[in-house]
Amino acid sequence: MSLPLVFHPDVQGEVDEAYRWYDQQQAGLGDDFLAAIENVFARLRQTPQAHQVIYRGVRRALPRRFPYGVYYRVQADRVEVIAVQHSRRDPRHWQSRV
């Protein structure tokens, strides 16, 4: 069974910002970042329970190769993506969305 993803309004900006940063570091690296994040989203649609709860019902999935976390909650009918955040950023940033 596949669940739809619902995104917090700030998630797109977080992904865009990281994409631009990586693409400035090396041509094509931003595209690699997007592919890694899309891979995480695809896994969340299929197996959202695969990751452990880390804070108030929020789970974290990690993309390969990039130091980011995808923070999300599983609901009965959807997966709510709360944040896509660099692992060194203060977790209070995404925790304030819970």
VEXRO-867300 format. One record per residue: chain; residue in one letter; residue number from 1; x, y, z of N, C-alpha, C in turn. Coordinates in steps of 0.02 Angstrom, whole numbers. Each point is the difference from the previous one (the first is absolute). Example, Ala and Ser with C-alpha at 12.3 -4.5 7.8 and 13.67 -1.06 7.14 Angstrom:
+-----+------+-----+--------+--------+--------+--------+--------+--------+--------+--------+--------+
| mol | type | seq |   n.px |   n.py |   n.pz |  ca.px |  ca.py |  ca.pz |   c.px |   c.py |   c.pz |
+-----+------+-----+--------+--------+--------+--------+--------+--------+--------+--------+--------+
|   A |    a |   1 |    660 |   -284 |    390 |    -45 |     59 |      0 |     45 |     60 |      0 |
|   A |    s |   2 |    -18 |     53 |    -36 |     42 |     59 |      3 |    -39 |     55 |     37 |
+-----+------+-----+--------+--------+--------+--------+--------+--------+--------+--------+--------+
***
This chain:
+-----+------+-----+--------+--------+--------+--------+--------+--------+--------+--------+--------+
| mol | type | seq |   n.px |   n.py |   n.pz |  ca.px |  ca.py |  ca.pz |   c.px |   c.py |   c.pz |
+-----+------+-----+--------+--------+--------+--------+--------+--------+--------+--------+--------+
|   A |    m |   1 |     42 |    -59 |      0 |    -42 |     59 |      0 |     44 |     62 |      0 |
|   A |    s |   2 |    -17 |     48 |    -40 |     39 |     61 |     -6 |    -40 |     58 |     30 |
|   A |    l |   3 |     33 |     38 |     43 |    -32 |     58 |     31 |     23 |     64 |    -34 |
|   A |    p |   4 |    -44 |     48 |     -8 |     21 |     64 |    -29 |     42 |     40 |     50 |
|   A |    l |   5 |     43 |     41 |    -27 |     40 |     46 |     41 |    -33 |     68 |      0 |
|   A |    v |   6 |     -1 |     30 |     59 |    -25 |     68 |      9 |     59 |     39 |     30 |
|   A |    f |   7 |     16 |     58 |    -28 |     59 |     37 |     20 |    -17 |     63 |     40 |
|   A |    h |   8 |     39 |     12 |     52 |     -3 |     64 |     35 |     18 |     54 |    -50 |
|   A |    p |   9 |    -30 |     59 |      4 |     13 |     53 |    -50 |     74 |     19 |     -7 |
|   A |    d |  10 |     40 |     -9 |     51 |     71 |     20 |     -4 |     46 |    -52 |    -31 |
|   A |    v |  11 |    -25 |    -60 |    -10 |     43 |    -54 |    -25 |     29 |     16 |    -69 |
|   A |    q |  12 |    -41 |     25 |    -45 |     25 |     15 |    -68 |     57 |     50 |      2 |
|   A |    g |  13 |     -5 |     51 |     42 |     54 |     49 |      7 |     63 |    -31 |     27 |
|   A |    e |  14 |     -7 |    -46 |     48 |     59 |    -33 |     28 |     35 |    -42 |    -53 |
|   A |    v |  15 |    -38 |    -36 |    -40 |     30 |    -42 |    -52 |     32 |     44 |    -53 |
|   A |    d |  16 |    -34 |     54 |    -20 |     27 |     46 |    -51 |     65 |     31 |     24 |
|   A |    e |  17 |      2 |     21 |     63 |     61 |     31 |     27 |     59 |    -48 |     -1 |
|   A |    a |  18 |    -12 |    -62 |     21 |     53 |    -50 |      1 |     22 |    -16 |    -72 |
|   A |    y |  19 |    -48 |     -5 |    -45 |     16 |    -13 |    -71 |     47 |     54 |    -27 |
|   A |    r |  20 |    -17 |     63 |     12 |     41 |     55 |    -26 |     71 |     -3 |     30 |
|   A |    w |  21 |      4 |    -13 |     65 |     65 |     -3 |     33 |     43 |    -55 |    -31 |
|   A |    y |  22 |    -28 |    -60 |     -6 |     38 |    -56 |    -28 |     19 |     13 |    -73 |
|   A |    d |  23 |    -46 |     30 |    -38 |     15 |     13 |    -70 |     56 |     52 |     -8 |
|   A |    q |  24 |      6 |     46 |     48 |     54 |     49 |     -2 |     67 |    -32 |     17 |
|   A |    q |  25 |     -2 |    -53 |     40 |     62 |    -34 |     20 |     29 |    -39 |    -59 |
|   A |    q |  26 |    -45 |    -32 |    -39 |     22 |    -40 |    -56 |    -59 |    -10 |    -47 |
|   A |    a |  27 |     11 |     12 |    -64 |    -54 |     -8 |    -49 |    -27 |    -71 |      2 |
|   A |    g |  28 |    -65 |     -5 |      5 |    -34 |    -65 |      2 |    -10 |    -28 |     69 |
|   A |    l |  29 |     34 |     27 |     50 |     -7 |    -25 |     68 |    -70 |     16 |     28 |
|   A |    g |  30 |    -27 |     57 |    -20 |    -68 |     17 |     21 |    -50 |    -52 |    -26 |
|   A |    d |  31 |      9 |    -22 |    -62 |    -44 |    -52 |    -28 |      7 |    -66 |     38 |
|   A |    d |  32 |     61 |    -15 |     21 |     11 |    -61 |     40 |    -36 |      5 |     67 |
|   A |    f |  33 |      2 |     60 |     29 |    -36 |     11 |     63 |    -75 |    -10 |     -9 |
|   A |    l |  34 |    -28 |     30 |    -53 |    -71 |     -8 |    -13 |    -19 |    -74 |    -10 |
|   A |    a |  35 |     41 |    -36 |    -35 |    -13 |    -71 |    -12 |      0 |    -39 |     66 |
|   A |    a |  36 |     47 |     17 |     44 |      3 |    -34 |     65 |    -62 |     15 |     42 |
|   A |    i |  37 |    -22 |     62 |     -1 |    -60 |     19 |     38 |    -62 |    -32 |    -31 |
|   A |    e |  38 |     -5 |     -2 |    -65 |    -57 |    -33 |    -33 |     -1 |    -74 |     16 |
|   A |    n |  39 |     58 |    -30 |      5 |      4 |    -71 |     19 |    -28 |    -11 |     70 |
|   A |    v |  40 |     16 |     45 |     46 |    -28 |     -4 |     68 |    -75 |      7 |     -3 |
|   A |    f |  41 |    -25 |     49 |    -38 |    -73 |      9 |     -5 |    -34 |    -63 |    -27 |
|   A |    a |  42 |     30 |    -32 |    -49 |    -29 |    -61 |    -29 |     -2 |    -55 |     53 |
|   A |    r |  43 |     53 |     -7 |     39 |      1 |    -50 |     54 |    -53 |     15 |     52 |
|   A |    l |  44 |     -9 |     64 |     17 |    -50 |     18 |     50 |    -71 |    -18 |    -23 |
|   A |    r |  45 |    -13 |      8 |    -64 |    -67 |    -17 |    -26 |    -14 |    -75 |      9 |
|   A |    q |  46 |     51 |    -42 |     -7 |     -8 |    -72 |      2 |      7 |    -29 |     70 |
|   A |    t |  47 |     48 |     24 |     38 |     14 |    -30 |     66 |     13 |     56 |     51 |
|   A |    p |  48 |    -51 |     39 |     16 |     11 |     56 |     45 |     17 |    -20 |     72 |
|   A |    q |  49 |    -18 |    -60 |     20 |     14 |    -23 |     69 |     72 |    -25 |      8 |
|   A |    a |  50 |     39 |      1 |    -53 |     67 |    -30 |      2 |     49 |     36 |     47 |
|   A |    h |  51 |    -13 |     62 |     16 |     46 |     39 |     41 |    -29 |     10 |     69 |
|   A |    q |  52 |     44 |      4 |     49 |    -23 |      6 |     69 |    -23 |     71 |     16 |
|   A |    v |  53 |    -44 |      4 |     49 |    -23 |     65 |     25 |     56 |     31 |     40 |
|   A |    i |  54 |     14 |     64 |    -14 |     54 |     34 |     36 |    -24 |     57 |     45 |
|   A |    y |  55 |    -62 |     24 |    -14 |    -25 |     57 |     39 |    -75 |      8 |    -12 |
|   A |    r |  56 |    -40 |     -9 |     51 |    -72 |     13 |     -2 |    -34 |    -27 |    -63 |
|   A |    g |  57 |     12 |    -61 |    -16 |    -32 |    -31 |    -58 |     35 |     15 |    -66 |
|   A |    v |  58 |     53 |     38 |      1 |     37 |     18 |    -61 |     56 |    -51 |    -11 |
|   A |    r |  59 |      7 |    -20 |    -62 |     52 |    -47 |    -21 |     50 |     36 |    -45 |
|   A |    r |  60 |     59 |    -30 |     -8 |     51 |     30 |    -43 |     27 |    -52 |    -49 |
|   A |    a |  61 |     -1 |     19 |    -64 |     30 |    -42 |    -52 |     61 |     37 |    -26 |
|   A |    l |  62 |     53 |    -37 |    -14 |     62 |     30 |    -22 |     14 |    -19 |    -73 |
|   A |    p |  63 |     13 |     50 |    -42 |     19 |    -15 |    -69 |     72 |    -25 |     -2 |
|   A |    r |  64 |     16 |    -38 |    -50 |     69 |    -22 |     -9 |     41 |     58 |    -24 |
|   A |    r |  65 |     61 |      4 |     24 |     51 |     45 |    -24 |     -5 |     72 |     26 |
|   A |    f |  66 |    -56 |     22 |     22 |     -8 |     70 |     21 |    -20 |      3 |     74 |
|   A |    p |  67 |     30 |     48 |     37 |    -13 |      4 |     73 |    -65 |     37 |     17 |
|   A |    y |  68 |    -55 |    -26 |    -25 |    -66 |     29 |     11 |    -45 |    -51 |     30 |
|   A |    g |  69 |    -52 |     24 |     34 |    -52 |    -43 |     25 |    -67 |     23 |    -29 |
|   A |    v |  70 |    -42 |    -48 |    -14 |    -69 |     13 |    -20 |    -42 |    -18 |     61 |
|   A |    y |  71 |    -31 |     50 |     30 |    -39 |     -9 |     60 |    -74 |     -5 |    -18 |
|   A |    y |  72 |    -34 |    -50 |     26 |    -69 |    -13 |    -21 |    -40 |    -35 |     54 |
|   A |    r |  73 |    -66 |      4 |     -8 |    -48 |    -35 |     42 |    -43 |    -45 |    -43 |
|   A |    v |  74 |    -18 |    -58 |     26 |    -44 |    -46 |    -36 |    -70 |      8 |     29 |
|   A |    q |  75 |    -47 |     15 |    -44 |    -71 |      2 |     17 |    -34 |    -60 |    -32 |
|   A |    a |  76 |    -62 |    -13 |     16 |    -35 |    -58 |    -27 |     -5 |      4 |    -76 |
|   A |    d |  77 |     -7 |     60 |    -28 |    -14 |      7 |    -71 |     54 |     38 |    -39 |
|   A |    r |  78 |     55 |     18 |     34 |     51 |     40 |    -34 |     65 |      1 |     41 |
|   A |    v |  79 |     52 |     24 |    -32 |     64 |     13 |     34 |     11 |     75 |     -4 |
|   A |    e |  80 |      9 |     31 |     58 |     11 |     72 |      3 |     75 |     14 |      6 |
|   A |    v |  81 |     29 |     30 |    -51 |     71 |     18 |      1 |      5 |     69 |     33 |
|   A |    i |  82 |     33 |      2 |     57 |      4 |     61 |     41 |     59 |     43 |    -20 |
|   A |    a |  83 |     57 |    -32 |    -16 |     61 |     39 |    -16 |     50 |    -43 |    -37 |
|   A |    v |  84 |     42 |     33 |    -39 |     60 |    -29 |    -30 |     56 |     45 |     23 |
|   A |    q |  85 |     40 |    -25 |     46 |     47 |     43 |     36 |     69 |    -32 |      5 |
|   A |    h |  86 |     52 |     43 |     -6 |     69 |    -23 |      9 |      7 |    -27 |     71 |
|   A |    s |  87 |     38 |    -54 |      7 |      5 |    -33 |     65 |     35 |     41 |     53 |
|   A |    r |  88 |     37 |     51 |    -19 |     33 |     42 |     50 |    -42 |     60 |     22 |
|   A |    r |  89 |    -57 |      9 |    -32 |    -43 |     56 |     18 |    -36 |    -15 |     65 |
|   A |    d |  90 |    -14 |     51 |     39 |    -35 |     -7 |     64 |    -67 |    -35 |    -11 |
|   A |    p |  91 |    -13 |    -56 |     35 |    -62 |    -36 |    -10 |    -62 |     40 |     22 |
|   A |    r |  92 |     10 |     51 |     39 |    -59 |     40 |     20 |    -33 |     32 |    -60 |
|   A |    h |  93 |     37 |      7 |    -55 |    -28 |     28 |    -61 |    -59 |    -42 |    -24 |
|   A |    w |  94 |      9 |    -65 |     -7 |    -55 |    -42 |    -23 |    -47 |    -19 |     57 |
|   A |    q |  95 |     26 |     -3 |     61 |    -43 |    -19 |     57 |    -55 |     52 |     12 |
|   A |    s |  96 |     13 |     62 |    -19 |    -51 |     52 |      9 |    -60 |    -12 |    -46 |
|   A |    r |  97 |      6 |    -43 |    -50 |    -55 |    -15 |    -47 |    -45 |    -57 |     25 |
|   A |    v |  98 |     20 |    -32 |     54 |    -38 |    -58 |     25 |    -58 |     23 |     42 |
+-----+------+-----+--------+--------+--------+--------+--------+--------+--------+--------+--------+
***
